[in-house]
Amino acid sequence: MTRLEKANERGSVLMFMPAAVLILIVLGALAVDFTAVHLRQRELENAADAAANDAAAAAVDQQILRTSGEIVLDPALAAQVIAASVGARNLDDAAIAGASTSGNEVTVTLTMSVEYIFGKAFGLPGTDLVATGAAQLE
């Protein structure tokens, strides 16, 4: 390579730096958004599991348990316990999509909408999360 060819190539890397920095910023912003969504998903799953466990522990129909020894859950009491448990988790935007009792088993389904922090700049409004928790007494 001659001296003249080296002189013509000086500064060529400088042309790629703004694009590289922009790509890094975009990837960092998306990583923050997806991390926030993952965190909210874990919180929602924990809330669903806790609500199911609380309902299974607190909603046992005492009358049936005393008379027959069978463990049966009271659906009305289970619904109250689930609502209280989800409310205590400070997930203001979580909604109870479904709660069912079947004999000695409780299933709780929670939903939540999560908006992206930086994704709005790219036209990504957010995502809907769903979590299901179940508990069974034996």
Phi, psi and omega in degrees: 000130182277169181296325180291321178295322178295322180293327179287336182269353181295133177085003182292331178291330180299335179289330183271343184298314179300322179293319180295318179295318178298317178297318179296320178295316180296315179296321177296318179296318178293324177296320177296315180298312182292329175293319178296319178294318179298319178297316178295324177297316178296318178298319180293318178296318178297319179295319179295316178296316181295319179296319178295317179295317179298316180294320179295324182282324188261345188256021178292130178286105186295325181297313180292322180297319181289320185280317185246347183079004181270141178269113178229137181266142176276114185298321181293316179293322178298319179296320178295316181295320179297314179298318179293320181293316179294320178296328180285345182276358179059037173258083188300326184264009177275141179234144177278109181276334180191144176214125181223148174238140179219099181067254181248022182236141178238136175233130181236131176240126180243147175233156180202141173259133181238126177269144177285150180278304181260343183296339178300327179294337180257009179084016178261110186285325183154193182214158177257134181249147177225135177223142180234134177235147181220148176217147181223134176263142178234000000 
